[in-house]
Amino acid sequence: MQKLPGASPFVVPKQSFQDFEDLRETIKHWNLDFRQLEAGRFRGEILQVNSEDVCYVNARFRQKLHQQGAAPEEYFTVAIPGTSCQRLRWHGYDVSASDIMIFPSDGELNSASDENFHVYTVSLSEEKFQEAFAIQDASAGRVQFSGPRVIRCRADSVRQLLRLLHKISVTHPPTSTEENADLRMELLSQTLPMLLTRVITEATNGEAPRLSAKRRALVSKAIALIQQSSHFPITVEDICERTGVSMRTLQYAFRQCLNVTPKCYIQAYRLQRVKAELACHRHSPLLVSDVANKWGFWHMGDFARIYQRFFLEKPSETRRFFSS
C-alpha cells in the first residue's frame, strides 16, 4: 500500500449530481461503475476529504443501484452505513445498521442498494493502517482482510463512530475557517483511524449472513454474459442455456442478489450504455439512432419511449445536457 497519487490534503466540497458520468469525473481515487436498476432520475451527493494517508467519503444516492468498481488502490477500505440506509446487499451480505463492510484486498466494490443509500467510506494507507492496529494491540482479535467481510459491531460503538464521521462532514461548511480545517484534518488523520480500528477489533457479534457462493457466482456469470453480448440482444433464455440453469433458478438468484429480474437488468444495462455514449460523444455528429443500434435497439420509436420512461428525459435532452 502506497500513498494516494498526489495525496496532499484536499477537500472536494459537497456536490449534487444528476448523472453518473459527472460523479465519476469528480470523485477522486475511486473507480466507479454504477447501474441504475429502476426508472427515475438519479440524484447523488458526495463530500470527499483527504489527508496524506486517509481518504474519507460521505455519499448519498437516491436511486436503486447496482454499484460496481473499486476502492482506492492498495488501501485498506471500509464502509459504514448511515442511519438512513435501509436496504443494502454488499458482496452478497445483508448489511444492517451496526455492521462495518471491510473491502477485499483488491478493493472490489459490488453492492445492490435501494433509493435511500447513505454510507461513509474510509480508506487508510498501509502506514496508517498498521499504526492504528498496533495501538489497539489487536493481535488476538485481528481480522483477516483478504476477502470481503461484513462484521457485526457493538451498536454503541457504531453510533460513536457515526457521530465522528458526521462531525468531519460538518466541519467543512462553505464559510469554513482555518481553525475548522485544522480540526477536520486532526479528526481525519488521528481520531478516526484510532476509533475505527477499535470498533473493528472489539466486534464480538460475528459476521452478517451471506448468500450462497453458488448463487452469487451465477449472477456474476450472467452479468458477464450481458456485458459481452450488449451490442446485440441477449435474452433470459440465452443466459439460462449458457449457464445451464432453469429460468426459475436464474430469476430467484437475481431477485436475491439485486432485487430485480434478469430481463430488467438487461434492459437497464443497455439503456445506460446508450446514455454514457451520448454523453461521451456530445460534441460529435454521431446520430442517436447509430448509438441506439449499436446497443441493440433497432426500433427507434420503441427505443425513444423506453429511454424516456427509464430516465425521465429524451435522448436528445441527454445530449443537450452534456453539451451545455
C-alpha positions in Angstrom: 0.0 0.0 0.0 1.3 3.3 -1.0 0.1 6.9 -0.5 -2.5 8.1 -3.0 -1.0 9.8 -6.0 -0.6 13.5 -5.2 -2.1 12.9 -1.8 -1.6 16.3 -0.3 -4.6 17.2 1.9 -7.6 18.4 -0.1 -11.4 18.7 0.1 -14.0 18.0 -2.7 -16.8 20.1 -1.3 -20.3 18.6 -1.1 -21.7 18.4 -4.6 -25.0 17.2 -6.0 -25.2 15.0 -9.2 -27.9 14.0 -11.6 -25.7 11.7 -13.7 -23.1 9.0 -13.1 -20.7 10.5 -15.6 -20.3 13.7 -13.7 -19.9 11.8 -10.4 -17.2 9.6 -11.9 -15.3 12.6 -13.1 -15.5 14.3 -9.7 -14.8 11.7 -7.1 -11.0 11.0 -6.8 -9.2 7.7 -6.4 -12.3 5.5 -6.8 -13.1 3.5 -10.0 -16.9 3.5 -10.1 -19.3 1.7 -12.5 -22.9 2.2 -11.3 -26.0 0.8 -12.9 -29.5 2.3 -12.3 -31.9 -0.6 -11.7 -35.3 1.2 -11.9 -36.9 4.1 -13.7 -36.4 7.6 -12.4 -33.8 10.4 -12.2 -30.5 9.6 -10.4 -29.7 12.0 -7.6 -26.5 11.8 -5.6 -24.4 13.8 -3.2 -20.7 13.4 -2.4 -18.4 15.0 0.1 -14.7 13.9 -0.1 -11.9 14.8 2.3 -8.3 13.5 2.0 -5.3 13.8 4.3 -1.9 12.4 3.3 -2.9 8.9 4.3 -6.7 8.8 4.9 -9.4 9.2 2.3 -13.0 9.9 3.6 -16.2 9.9 1.5 -19.7 10.8 2.6 -22.1 9.5 -0.2 -25.8 9.6 -0.6 -27.6 8.2 -3.7 -31.4 8.4 -4.2 -31.9 5.7 -6.7 -31.9 1.9 -6.7 -28.4 0.9 -7.9 -26.0 -1.9 -8.7 -22.7 -0.5 -7.6 -19.5 -2.0 -9.1 -15.9 -0.8 -9.3 -13.0 -0.5 -6.9 -11.9 1.5 -3.8 -8.6 3.4 -3.8 -5.9 1.0 -5.0 -3.8 -0.7 -2.3 -5.6 1.0 0.5 -7.4 -0.7 3.4 -11.0 0.5 2.9 -14.2 0.1 5.0 -17.7 1.4 4.6 -20.2 2.3 7.4 -23.9 2.6 6.6 -25.5 5.9 7.6 -28.6 5.9 9.8 -31.0 6.4 6.8 -29.5 3.4 4.8 -32.3 0.8 4.8 -31.5 -2.0 2.4 -28.0 -2.8 1.3 -26.6 -6.0 0.0 -22.8 -5.9 -0.3 -20.8 -8.8 -1.9 -23.9 -11.0 -1.0 -24.0 -9.9 2.6 -27.2 -8.4 4.2 -25.9 -5.3 5.8 -27.6 -3.9 9.0 -27.2 -0.7 11.0 -24.4 -2.0 13.2 -22.3 -3.5 10.5 -19.0 -2.5 9.0 -18.1 -3.6 5.5 -14.4 -4.4 5.0 -13.4 -4.3 1.4 -11.3 -7.2 -0.1 -7.6 -6.6 -0.7 -8.2 -5.8 -4.4 -10.7 -3.1 -3.3 -13.6 -4.6 -5.3 -17.0 -2.9 -4.9 -20.1 -5.0 -5.6 -23.4 -4.0 -3.9 -27.1 -3.6 -4.5 -28.7 -0.6 -2.8 -32.1 1.0 -2.5 -33.2 4.6 -3.1 -32.1 5.7 0.5 -28.4 4.7 0.1 -26.1 6.6 2.5 -22.6 5.4 3.5 -19.3 6.7 4.8 -16.2 5.1 3.4 -12.7 5.4 5.0 -9.5 4.3 3.2 -6.3 4.1 5.2 -2.7 3.8 3.9 -0.6 0.9 4.9 1.4 3.0 7.3 -1.8 4.5 9.0 -3.4 1.0 9.0 -0.5 -0.7 10.8 -0.1 2.2 13.2 -3.8 2.2 14.2 -3.9 -1.6 14.7 -0.7 -1.6 16.7 -2.1 0.9 19.1 -5.1 -1.2 19.6 -2.9 -4.2 20.4 -5.1 -6.1 18.1 -3.2 -9.4 17.7 -5.9 -11.5 19.4 -8.8 -10.0 17.6 -7.1 -9.4 14.3 -9.4 -9.5 11.3 -8.4 -11.3 8.1 -8.7 -8.8 5.3 -8.0 -10.8 2.1 -11.7 -11.2 1.1 -14.8 -9.0 1.6 -16.3 -9.2 5.1 -19.2 -7.7 7.0 -18.7 -7.7 10.7 -21.4 -7.1 13.3 -20.2 -4.5 15.8 -21.4 -3.2 19.1 -24.3 -0.7 18.4 -23.0 1.9 20.9 -19.5 1.8 19.2 -21.0 2.3 15.8 -23.1 5.2 17.0 -20.0 6.8 18.4 -18.2 6.2 15.0 -21.2 7.7 13.1 -21.1 10.8 15.2 -17.4 11.3 14.4 -18.0 10.7 10.7 -20.8 13.3 10.7 -18.6 15.8 12.6 -15.9 15.5 9.9 -18.6 16.5 7.3 -20.0 19.5 9.1 -16.5 21.0 9.8 -16.5 22.0 6.1 -19.3 24.5 5.7 -19.0 27.0 2.8 -17.5 29.5 5.2 -15.0 27.1 6.8 -12.3 28.8 8.8 -8.7 27.8 9.0 -9.4 26.6 12.6 -12.1 24.3 11.2 -9.8 23.0 8.5 -7.2 22.1 11.1 -9.8 20.4 13.3 -11.1 18.4 10.4 -7.6 17.1 9.5 -6.9 16.2 13.1 -10.2 14.3 13.3 -9.5 12.6 9.9 -5.8 11.7 10.4 -5.7 10.9 14.1 -9.1 10.4 15.8 -10.9 8.5 13.0 -8.3 5.7 12.4 -8.0 5.0 16.1 -11.8 4.8 16.7 -12.4 2.8 13.6 -9.8 0.1 14.4 -11.1 0.0 18.0 -14.7 -0.6 16.8 -13.5 -3.4 14.4 -11.3 -5.2 16.9 -13.9 -5.0 19.7 -16.6 -6.6 17.5 -17.8 -9.8 19.1 -21.1 -10.4 17.2 -19.6 -12.4 14.2 -20.4 -11.8 10.6 -23.6 -10.8 8.7 -25.5 -13.6 6.9 -24.4 -14.1 3.2 -26.0 -15.5 0.1 -24.5 -18.8 -1.1 -21.4 -18.6 -3.2 -23.2 -20.6 -5.9 -25.9 -18.1 -6.3 -23.5 -15.1 -6.3 -21.4 -16.9 -8.9 -24.4 -17.5 -11.2 -25.4 -13.8 -11.1 -21.8 -12.7 -11.8 -21.6 -15.1 -14.8 -24.9 -13.9 -16.1 -23.8 -10.2 -15.9 -20.6 -11.0 -17.7 -22.6 -12.6 -20.5 -24.9 -9.5 -20.6 -21.9 -7.2 -20.9 -20.2 -9.4 -23.6 -23.4 -9.5 -25.6 -24.6 -6.0 -25.1 -24.2 -5.0 -28.8 -26.9 -7.5 -29.9 -30.0 -8.6 -28.0 -29.4 -11.4 -25.5 -32.5 -13.0 -23.8 -33.0 -14.5 -20.4 -33.4 -17.9 -22.2 -30.0 -17.4 -23.8 -28.4 -16.9 -20.4 -30.2 -19.9 -18.9 -28.9 -22.1 -21.8 -25.3 -20.8 -21.4 -25.2 -21.1 -17.6 -27.1 -24.4 -17.5 -29.8 -23.3 -15.1 -33.6 -23.1 -15.2 -35.4 -19.8 -15.7 -36.7 -20.1 -12.2 -33.2 -20.5 -10.7 -31.9 -17.5 -12.6 -34.8 -15.3 -11.7 -34.5 -16.3 -8.0 -30.8 -15.6 -8.0 -31.2 -12.1 -9.5 -34.0 -11.3 -7.1 -31.9 -12.3 -4.1 -28.7 -10.6 -5.2 -30.0 -7.4 -6.9 -33.8 -7.3 -6.3 -34.5 -7.1 -10.0 -35.4 -9.6 -12.7 -32.7 -10.6 -15.3 -34.9 -9.1 -18.1 -35.0 -5.7 -16.3 -31.2 -5.8 -15.7 -30.5 -6.5 -19.4 -32.6 -3.5 -20.5 -31.2 -1.2 -17.8 -27.6 -2.1 -18.7 -28.1 -1.4 -22.5 -30.0 1.8 -21.8 -27.2 3.1 -19.6 -24.6 2.2 -22.2 -26.5 4.3 -24.7 -26.7 7.2 -22.2 -23.0 7.0 -21.4 -22.1 7.0 -25.1 -24.4 10.0 -25.8 -22.6 11.9 -23.1 -19.1 10.8 -24.3 -19.9 11.9 -27.9 -21.9 15.0 -27.0 -19.9 17.2 -29.5 -19.7 14.7 -32.3 -22.1 14.4 -35.3 -22.9 10.8 -34.3 -26.7 10.2 -34.6 -28.8 9.0 -31.6 -30.1 6.2 -33.8 -26.5 5.0 -34.5 -25.8 4.8 -30.8 -29.1 3.0 -30.1 -28.5 0.5 -32.9 -25.0 -0.2 -31.5 -26.5 -1.3 -28.2 -29.2 -3.5 -29.6 -32.2 -1.1 -30.0 -33.4 -1.3 -33.6 -36.9 0.3 -33.5 -36.4 3.9 -32.8 -40.0 4.7 -31.7 -39.8 1.9 -29.1 -36.3 3.0 -28.1 -37.3 6.6 -27.5 -40.3 5.6 -25.4 -38.3 3.1 -23.3 -35.5 5.6 -22.8 -37.7 8.5 -21.7 -39.7 6.2 -19.4 -36.5 5.0 -17.7 -34.5 8.2 -17.4 -37.5 10.7 -17.5 -35.8 12.6 -20.3 -35.5 12.2 -24.1 -32.2 11.0 -25.7 -31.9 14.5 -27.3 -32.3 16.1 -23.9 -29.5 13.9 -22.6 -27.2 15.2 -25.4 -28.2 18.8 -24.8 -27.5 18.5 -21.0 -23.9 17.2 -21.6 -23.3 19.7 -24.3 -24.1 22.7 -22.1 
